[in-house]
Amino acid sequence: MNVIYILIPIAMLFVVFGLTVFFWAVRKGQFEDLDKQGFSILFDDNGQKSTKANSKANTSSNNKPPKE
């Protein structure tokens, strides 16, 4: 029965922490546009950026021995 004196304050701290994180996320706009991140993978914002990244990946992979 004495353990309840420890568990109740710990549970209250978890609730306060959870509410703090939730309200921080709301203030920062994490829930403003829920579909944006899901669609962002479908569209390329800048073709040059991905081309440079792909060419760097191709040149660095040419230096590695092939995986079996």
Backbone atoms as SQL, in Angstrom:
CREATE TABLE atoms (id INTEGER PRIMARY KEY, chain TEXT, resi INTEGER, resn TEXT, atom TEXT, x REAL, y REAL, z REAL);
INSERT INTO atoms VALUES
  (1, 'A', 1, 'MET', 'N', 0.814, -1.190, 0.000),
  (2, 'A', 1, 'MET', 'CA', 0.000, 0.000, 0.000),
  (3, 'A', 1, 'MET', 'C', 0.865, 1.265, 0.000),
  (4, 'A', 2, 'ASN', 'N', 2.067, 1.170, 0.527),
  (5, 'A', 2, 'ASN', 'CA', 2.943, 2.334, 0.552),
  (6, 'A', 2, 'ASN', 'C', 3.449, 2.709, -0.840),
  (7, 'A', 3, 'VAL', 'N', 3.453, 1.743, -1.749),
  (8, 'A', 3, 'VAL', 'CA', 3.955, 2.009, -3.088),
  (9, 'A', 3, 'VAL', 'C', 3.040, 2.993, -3.830),
  (10, 'A', 4, 'ILE', 'N', 1.788, 3.069, -3.438),
  (11, 'A', 4, 'ILE', 'CA', 0.866, 3.995, -4.112),
  (12, 'A', 4, 'ILE', 'C', 1.281, 5.442, -3.884),
  (13, 'A', 5, 'TYR', 'N', 1.954, 5.709, -2.785),
  (14, 'A', 5, 'TYR', 'CA', 2.432, 7.071, -2.521),
  (15, 'A', 5, 'TYR', 'C', 3.558, 7.456, -3.495),
  (16, 'A', 6, 'ILE', 'N', 4.171, 6.485, -4.094),
  (17, 'A', 6, 'ILE', 'CA', 5.213, 6.739, -5.092),
  (18, 'A', 6, 'ILE', 'C', 4.618, 6.748, -6.505),
  (19, 'A', 7, 'LEU', 'N', 3.696, 5.825, -6.761),
  (20, 'A', 7, 'LEU', 'CA', 3.155, 5.682, -8.105),
  (21, 'A', 7, 'LEU', 'C', 2.245, 6.841, -8.521),
  (22, 'A', 8, 'ILE', 'N', 1.478, 7.380, -7.608),
  (23, 'A', 8, 'ILE', 'CA', 0.587, 8.482, -7.963),
  (24, 'A', 8, 'ILE', 'C', 1.370, 9.719, -8.392),
  (25, 'A', 9, 'PRO', 'N', 2.394, 10.162, -7.665),
  (26, 'A', 9, 'PRO', 'CA', 3.171, 11.322, -8.166),
  (27, 'A', 9, 'PRO', 'C', 3.885, 11.047, -9.489),
  (28, 'A', 10, 'ILE', 'N', 4.361, 9.813, -9.677),
  (29, 'A', 10, 'ILE', 'CA', 5.018, 9.477, -10.948),
  (30, 'A', 10, 'ILE', 'C', 4.005, 9.540, -12.089),
  (31, 'A', 11, 'ALA', 'N', 2.798, 9.025, -11.863),
  (32, 'A', 11, 'ALA', 'CA', 1.754, 9.080, -12.891),
  (33, 'A', 11, 'ALA', 'C', 1.370, 10.524, -13.182),
  (34, 'A', 12, 'MET', 'N', 1.322, 11.351, -12.172),
  (35, 'A', 12, 'MET', 'CA', 0.995, 12.759, -12.387),
  (36, 'A', 12, 'MET', 'C', 2.085, 13.455, -13.200),
  (37, 'A', 13, 'LEU', 'N', 3.344, 13.098, -12.954),
  (38, 'A', 13, 'LEU', 'CA', 4.438, 13.667, -13.750),
  (39, 'A', 13, 'LEU', 'C', 4.337, 13.258, -15.215),
  (40, 'A', 14, 'PHE', 'N', 3.963, 12.001, -15.464),
  (41, 'A', 14, 'PHE', 'CA', 3.778, 11.544, -16.843),
  (42, 'A', 14, 'PHE', 'C', 2.658, 12.319, -17.528),
  (43, 'A', 15, 'VAL', 'N', 1.580, 12.559, -16.826),
  (44, 'A', 15, 'VAL', 'CA', 0.463, 13.308, -17.408),
  (45, 'A', 15, 'VAL', 'C', 0.887, 14.738, -17.716),
  (46, 'A', 16, 'VAL', 'N', 1.579, 15.377, -16.791),
  (47, 'A', 16, 'VAL', 'CA', 2.034, 16.743, -17.009),
  (48, 'A', 16, 'VAL', 'C', 3.009, 16.793, -18.186),
  (49, 'A', 17, 'PHE', 'N', 3.914, 15.831, -18.262),
  (50, 'A', 17, 'PHE', 'CA', 4.868, 15.786, -19.366),
  (51, 'A', 17, 'PHE', 'C', 4.143, 15.582, -20.696),
  (52, 'A', 18, 'GLY', 'N', 3.186, 14.668, -20.742),
  (53, 'A', 18, 'GLY', 'CA', 2.433, 14.413, -21.969),
  (54, 'A', 18, 'GLY', 'C', 1.652, 15.630, -22.422),
  (55, 'A', 19, 'LEU', 'N', 1.007, 16.297, -21.494),
  (56, 'A', 19, 'LEU', 'CA', 0.257, 17.512, -21.842),
  (57, 'A', 19, 'LEU', 'C', 1.191, 18.623, -22.320),
  (58, 'A', 20, 'THR', 'N', 2.342, 18.734, -21.699),
  (59, 'A', 20, 'THR', 'CA', 3.317, 19.746, -22.113),
  (60, 'A', 20, 'THR', 'C', 3.786, 19.492, -23.542),
  (61, 'A', 21, 'VAL', 'N', 4.101, 18.255, -23.861),
  (62, 'A', 21, 'VAL', 'CA', 4.545, 17.917, -25.219),
  (63, 'A', 21, 'VAL', 'C', 3.414, 18.150, -26.215),
  (64, 'A', 22, 'PHE', 'N', 2.194, 17.780, -25.849),
  (65, 'A', 22, 'PHE', 'CA', 1.062, 17.979, -26.753),
  (66, 'A', 22, 'PHE', 'C', 0.846, 19.458, -27.054),
  (67, 'A', 23, 'PHE', 'N', 0.807, 20.301, -26.031),
  (68, 'A', 23, 'PHE', 'CA', 0.570, 21.725, -26.264),
  (69, 'A', 23, 'PHE', 'C', 1.741, 22.386, -26.980),
  (70, 'A', 24, 'TRP', 'N', 2.956, 21.894, -26.759),
  (71, 'A', 24, 'TRP', 'CA', 4.111, 22.404, -27.508),
  (72, 'A', 24, 'TRP', 'C', 3.938, 22.094, -28.999),
  (73, 'A', 25, 'ALA', 'N', 3.501, 20.860, -29.308),
  (74, 'A', 25, 'ALA', 'CA', 3.318, 20.472, -30.703),
  (75, 'A', 25, 'ALA', 'C', 2.210, 21.288, -31.356),
  (76, 'A', 26, 'VAL', 'N', 1.149, 21.577, -30.618),
  (77, 'A', 26, 'VAL', 'CA', 0.062, 22.387, -31.172),
  (78, 'A', 26, 'VAL', 'C', 0.550, 23.805, -31.444),
  (79, 'A', 27, 'ARG', 'N', 1.318, 24.364, -30.517),
  (80, 'A', 27, 'ARG', 'CA', 1.834, 25.728, -30.705),
  (81, 'A', 27, 'ARG', 'C', 2.794, 25.815, -31.879),
  (82, 'A', 28, 'LYS', 'N', 3.575, 24.771, -32.111),
  (83, 'A', 28, 'LYS', 'CA', 4.555, 24.777, -33.205),
  (84, 'A', 28, 'LYS', 'C', 3.933, 24.434, -34.552),
  (85, 'A', 29, 'GLY', 'N', 2.633, 24.111, -34.588),
  (86, 'A', 29, 'GLY', 'CA', 1.960, 23.856, -35.857),
  (87, 'A', 29, 'GLY', 'C', 2.115, 22.450, -36.383),
  (88, 'A', 30, 'GLN', 'N', 2.379, 21.490, -35.538),
  (89, 'A', 30, 'GLN', 'CA', 2.558, 20.118, -35.991),
  (90, 'A', 30, 'GLN', 'C', 1.262, 19.508, -36.531),
  (91, 'A', 31, 'PHE', 'N', 0.126, 20.015, -36.112),
  (92, 'A', 31, 'PHE', 'CA', -1.153, 19.454, -36.517),
  (93, 'A', 31, 'PHE', 'C', -1.891, 20.350, -37.507),
  (94, 'A', 32, 'GLU', 'N', -1.225, 21.313, -38.104),
  (95, 'A', 32, 'GLU', 'CA', -1.876, 22.240, -39.023),
  (96, 'A', 32, 'GLU', 'C', -2.270, 21.574, -40.338),
  (97, 'A', 33, 'ASP', 'N', -1.346, 20.870, -40.963),
  (98, 'A', 33, 'ASP', 'CA', -1.610, 20.245, -42.255),
  (99, 'A', 33, 'ASP', 'C', -1.131, 18.802, -42.184),
  (100, 'A', 34, 'LEU', 'N', -2.036, 17.891, -41.904),
  (101, 'A', 34, 'LEU', 'CA', -1.656, 16.498, -41.705),
  (102, 'A', 34, 'LEU', 'C', -1.355, 15.777, -43.020),
  (103, 'A', 35, 'ASP', 'N', -1.854, 16.295, -44.143),
  (104, 'A', 35, 'ASP', 'CA', -1.639, 15.637, -45.427),
  (105, 'A', 35, 'ASP', 'C', -0.361, 16.076, -46.121),
  (106, 'A', 36, 'LYS', 'N', 0.228, 17.167, -45.711),
  (107, 'A', 36, 'LYS', 'CA', 1.390, 17.730, -46.401),
  (108, 'A', 36, 'LYS', 'C', 2.561, 16.752, -46.420),
  (109, 'A', 37, 'GLN', 'N', 2.894, 16.183, -45.297),
  (110, 'A', 37, 'GLN', 'CA', 4.051, 15.296, -45.253),
  (111, 'A', 37, 'GLN', 'C', 3.799, 13.996, -46.009),
  (112, 'A', 38, 'GLY', 'N', 2.558, 13.544, -46.025),
  (113, 'A', 38, 'GLY', 'CA', 2.239, 12.336, -46.786),
  (114, 'A', 38, 'GLY', 'C', 2.383, 12.528, -48.278),
  (115, 'A', 39, 'PHE', 'N', 2.054, 13.719, -48.778),
  (116, 'A', 39, 'PHE', 'CA', 2.155, 13.996, -50.201),
  (117, 'A', 39, 'PHE', 'C', 3.531, 14.498, -50.604),
  (118, 'A', 40, 'SER', 'N', 4.328, 14.941, -49.660),
  (119, 'A', 40, 'SER', 'CA', 5.628, 15.523, -50.012),
  (120, 'A', 40, 'SER', 'C', 6.568, 14.494, -50.626),
  (121, 'A', 41, 'ILE', 'N', 6.388, 13.243, -50.305),
  (122, 'A', 41, 'ILE', 'CA', 7.266, 12.219, -50.878),
  (123, 'A', 41, 'ILE', 'C', 6.919, 11.950, -52.339),
  (124, 'A', 42, 'LEU', 'N', 5.708, 12.299, -52.753),
  (125, 'A', 42, 'LEU', 'CA', 5.288, 12.034, -54.122),
  (126, 'A', 42, 'LEU', 'C', 5.786, 13.067, -55.117),
  (127, 'A', 43, 'PHE', 'N', 6.081, 14.265, -54.643),
  (128, 'A', 43, 'PHE', 'CA', 6.457, 15.353, -55.532),
  (129, 'A', 43, 'PHE', 'C', 7.874, 15.812, -55.235),
  (130, 'A', 44, 'ASP', 'N', 8.634, 16.078, -56.307),
  (131, 'A', 44, 'ASP', 'CA', 10.004, 16.549, -56.170),
  (132, 'A', 44, 'ASP', 'C', 9.994, 18.066, -56.220),
  (133, 'A', 45, 'ASP', 'N', 10.481, 18.710, -55.157),
  (134, 'A', 45, 'ASP', 'CA', 10.488, 20.165, -55.104),
  (135, 'A', 45, 'ASP', 'C', 11.500, 20.768, -56.066),
  (136, 'A', 46, 'ASN', 'N', 12.687, 20.180, -56.126),
  (137, 'A', 46, 'ASN', 'CA', 13.752, 20.744, -56.931),
  (138, 'A', 46, 'ASN', 'C', 14.467, 19.588, -57.628),
  (139, 'A', 47, 'GLY', 'N', 14.366, 19.519, -58.928),
  (140, 'A', 47, 'GLY', 'CA', 14.971, 18.421, -59.673),
  (141, 'A', 47, 'GLY', 'C', 16.483, 18.413, -59.577),
  (142, 'A', 48, 'GLN', 'N', 17.126, 19.582, -59.491),
  (143, 'A', 48, 'GLN', 'CA', 18.580, 19.660, -59.420),
  (144, 'A', 48, 'GLN', 'C', 19.105, 19.053, -58.138),
  (145, 'A', 49, 'LYS', 'N', 18.388, 19.253, -57.049),
  (146, 'A', 49, 'LYS', 'CA', 18.862, 18.745, -55.762),
  (147, 'A', 49, 'LYS', 'C', 18.942, 17.220, -55.773),
  (148, 'A', 50, 'SER', 'N', 17.906, 16.570, -56.291),
  (149, 'A', 50, 'SER', 'CA', 17.902, 15.114, -56.303),
  (150, 'A', 50, 'SER', 'C', 18.901, 14.572, -57.319),
  (151, 'A', 51, 'THR', 'N', 19.116, 15.288, -58.415),
  (152, 'A', 51, 'THR', 'CA', 20.075, 14.847, -59.412),
  (153, 'A', 51, 'THR', 'C', 21.491, 14.874, -58.855),
  (154, 'A', 52, 'LYS', 'N', 21.828, 15.934, -58.136),
  (155, 'A', 52, 'LYS', 'CA', 23.155, 16.013, -57.531),
  (156, 'A', 52, 'LYS', 'C', 23.337, 14.922, -56.485),
  (157, 'A', 53, 'ALA', 'N', 22.304, 14.682, -55.704),
  (158, 'A', 53, 'ALA', 'CA', 22.402, 13.654, -54.670),
  (159, 'A', 53, 'ALA', 'C', 22.560, 12.280, -55.307),
  (160, 'A', 54, 'ASN', 'N', 21.843, 12.033, -56.414),
  (161, 'A', 54, 'ASN', 'CA', 21.957, 10.750, -57.090),
  (162, 'A', 54, 'ASN', 'C', 23.327, 10.574, -57.730),
  (163, 'A', 55, 'SER', 'N', 23.884, 11.636, -58.301),
  (164, 'A', 55, 'SER', 'CA', 25.189, 11.508, -58.941),
  (165, 'A', 55, 'SER', 'C', 26.276, 11.285, -57.894),
  (166, 'A', 56, 'LYS', 'N', 26.150, 11.924, -56.737),
  (167, 'A', 56, 'LYS', 'CA', 27.113, 11.685, -55.665),
  (168, 'A', 56, 'LYS', 'C', 27.013, 10.260, -55.155),
  (169, 'A', 57, 'ALA', 'N', 25.805, 9.751, -55.043),
  (170, 'A', 57, 'ALA', 'CA', 25.612, 8.384, -54.564),
  (171, 'A', 57, 'ALA', 'C', 26.177, 7.390, -55.566),
  (172, 'A', 58, 'ASN', 'N', 26.006, 7.673, -56.862),
  (173, 'A', 58, 'ASN', 'CA', 26.517, 6.770, -57.879),
  (174, 'A', 58, 'ASN', 'C', 28.043, 6.757, -57.903),
  (175, 'A', 59, 'THR', 'N', 28.686, 7.904, -57.748),
  (176, 'A', 59, 'THR', 'CA', 30.139, 7.938, -57.775),
  (177, 'A', 59, 'THR', 'C', 30.723, 7.305, -56.525),
  (178, 'A', 60, 'SER', 'N', 30.070, 7.489, -55.386),
  (179, 'A', 60, 'SER', 'CA', 30.603, 6.879, -54.172),
  (180, 'A', 60, 'SER', 'C', 30.369, 5.379, -54.174),
  (181, 'A', 61, 'SER', 'N', 29.288, 4.926, -54.801),
  (182, 'A', 61, 'SER', 'CA', 29.034, 3.484, -54.840),
  (183, 'A', 61, 'SER', 'C', 29.952, 2.794, -55.833),
  (184, 'A', 62, 'ASN', 'N', 30.508, 3.532, -56.828),
  (185, 'A', 62, 'ASN', 'CA', 31.433, 2.938, -57.784),
  (186, 'A', 62, 'ASN', 'C', 32.754, 2.585, -57.134),
  (187, 'A', 63, 'ASN', 'N', 33.121, 3.246, -56.056),
  (188, 'A', 63, 'ASN', 'CA', 34.374, 2.976, -55.380),
  (189, 'A', 63, 'ASN', 'C', 34.299, 1.781, -54.452),
  (190, 'A', 64, 'LYS', 'N', 33.101, 1.326, -54.146),
  (191, 'A', 64, 'LYS', 'CA', 32.930, 0.209, -53.218),
  (192, 'A', 64, 'LYS', 'C', 32.901, -1.098, -54.006),
  (193, 'A', 65, 'PRO', 'N', 33.401, -2.170, -53.400),
  (194, 'A', 65, 'PRO', 'CA', 33.297, -3.455, -54.087),
  (195, 'A', 65, 'PRO', 'C', 31.838, -3.915, -54.078),
  (196, 'A', 66, 'PRO', 'N', 31.438, -4.686, -55.073),
  (197, 'A', 66, 'PRO', 'CA', 30.049, -5.132, -55.142),
  (198, 'A', 66, 'PRO', 'C', 29.710, -6.063, -53.985),
  (199, 'A', 67, 'LYS', 'N', 28.486, -5.940, -53.520),
  (200, 'A', 67, 'LYS', 'CA', 28.015, -6.817, -52.441),
  (201, 'A', 67, 'LYS', 'C', 27.495, -8.103, -53.043),
  (202, 'A', 68, 'GLU', 'N', 27.726, -9.181, -52.356),
  (203, 'A', 68, 'GLU', 'CA', 27.268, -10.477, -52.865),
  (204, 'A', 68, 'GLU', 'C', 26.039, -10.908, -52.129);
